[in-house]
Amino acid sequence: DSLRLRGGSTENGTKVNIQYNETNVEQSKCSSAMEKICMPCLRRFHPLPENPNICQRLAHSFMLPLQGNIAQYIQFIIICLQIWAVLIALTRDQGLPGGNFFSLLVLFVCCVIAGYLISFIRLPPLLGMLIMGVLLRNVPGVKIIGEGIDAKWSGALRKLALTVILTRAGLGLDVIKLKKLSFAVIRLAFTPCLAEAVTGGIVSHFLLGFPWKWSAMFGCILAALSPAVTVPALVNLIDRRYGVAKGIPTMGLAAGGLDNVLCVTGFAVFFGTIFSDGDIAVTIVLGPIGAIVGVIYGFVMGIFLWYFPAKDCGNPVFYRTLLLFGSGLVAVFGSSAVGLSSAGPLGCLTTATVAAYKWRARRKPNEPDEVANVMAIAWLIVQHFLFGLIGAAVDISKIQSHTAGYGIATLAIGLCVRSIVSFTVTLGTGFNIKERIFIVLTWLSKATVQAAIGGMALDRARESNPVDQTQVKYGEDVLTISVLAIIICAPVGATCMALLGPKFLVKGDVEEIEVCSDKQGPSSDKGDTASISTVSTAVSSGTAVSNNAQTKI
């Protein structure tokens, strides 16, 4: 009947049905034949016995269809082999052992494995990636991998990772909610960071022999916290309801995000001052000018992203993410090309912050931030290159013992000053001694920022024409001490938060309590008093999004 209504005939319809049935019969025969061939490998024909031994479990795990970790391992191996085959086809020698792309692929795979394995002992995966990079550069027999990586590609990939980090940080900064932060949170974000940066700069000048500009830049690198270490630990405490009654984990997330912004800003200014050409007057002026240019660029591109892509555009999340990330890449790579290195990081950070301001206002309540989800996935990929390459850039044979010793001493002195200041600025906040000690411990971790910007000075010094070997030496020392800071502080910070958090923080539900920034008591509510439980900060929303994205991955 349907065929007749469409102008067909019953006879034609009968022929179509016969052909359709014949096709089904042929497909069924083919399917049955394949099933008989594959029967020894099919899981449903070989169920596990009631009390299987290890061999039976292992054999059953390889039955089809594959499930669980075995399936993930095999598909990961196949994807890597496919990428390798394509690299060989496109680049020939560069895709073979000893070539740049082969070395990068092996580094990535090894860092994935190392990060996965080290997570079993409850240490940050980034530590395994970093150690793997160091091993691939310095262990005889496999050092060909680290030595085969082209320095330009290494620098470019680390800049790419820096762009992802700064974009995620900008997306997480909520300007509206930042205004609601208590003065105690502002003090906790800026005062310890400034104290450690100044201390690290002064100590490194006298112990390591850095010029004042290099020591100031090094202090900013050393003072930054690691969101890759602190965020997962604090989010875990929030999920387990430790310290949430007083908003301690949330306050740590807020202050840590602002800490990173301050350090990256300071680094950008001094970095631009060191590598600017011209006389001393021009050098002094170009640093702040670069920062101003970066902020202006960020505002222009951020406002541009308020209106593009168009509302009627198909797949707006894809184009919005592409435009945002492209703007960040232009800022980071373009600033180096035009000689305003300090403009890049600030331009990338400001672009994401300004764009997110309007995007956040347009989102419905409880609507997920899809752009932040995409950037979180991008971070899951580029972090292996970032930490692996920063480790592979360290040649242990060239490290002088006094450089390592004085570097560790500089780190220790800076952390001591930071801890004292952190403990002091929490006076009068309503926290007890154990809670204040936990806040101090939260401020010990180093990793992400050090890996992202610790090697930029060395890359820039090597790109200079002519190459200044003195600056190259300073850059190598900065990179070496940055790696040592990560190796020492990342596991210490993660372990302290994981073990002492449940012991020092009170477990309970969220309560509306006030945290005073001075000793006037809770009655003072004009600027110096705020409800920490309302501090759902700039970075807390971005943290939750990235945490959800990591869970999905």
Secondary structure, DSSP 8 states (H G I E B T S, - for coil): -HHHHTT--HHHHHHHHHHHHHHHHHHHHHHHHHHHHHGGGBGGGS---SS--HHHHHHHHTSBS--HHHHHHHHHHHHHHHHHHHHHHHHGGGGSTTSHHHHHHHHHHHHHHHHHHHGGGT--HHHHHHHHHHHHHHSTTTHHHHHTS-HHHHHHHHHHHHHHHHHHHHHH--HHHHTTS-HHHHHHHHHHHHHHHHHHHHHHHHHT---HHHHHHHHHHHH---HHHHHHHHHHHHHTTBSTTTTHHHHHHHHHHHHHHHHHHHHHHHHHHHT--S-HHHHHHHHHHHHHHHHHHHHHHHHHHHH-S-TT-SSHHHHHHHHHHHHHHHHHHHHHHTT-TTHHHHHHHHHHHHHHHHHHHHS-TT---HHHHHHHHHHHHHHHHHHHHHHHT--GGG--HHHHHHHHHHHHHHHHHHHHHHHHHTTTSS--HHHHHHHHHHTT---HHHHHHTTHHHHHHHHSSS--HHHHHHHHHHHHHHHHHHHHHHHHHHHHHHHHHHHHS-B------EEESSTT-TT--SSSEEEGGG---HHHHHHHHHHHHHHH-
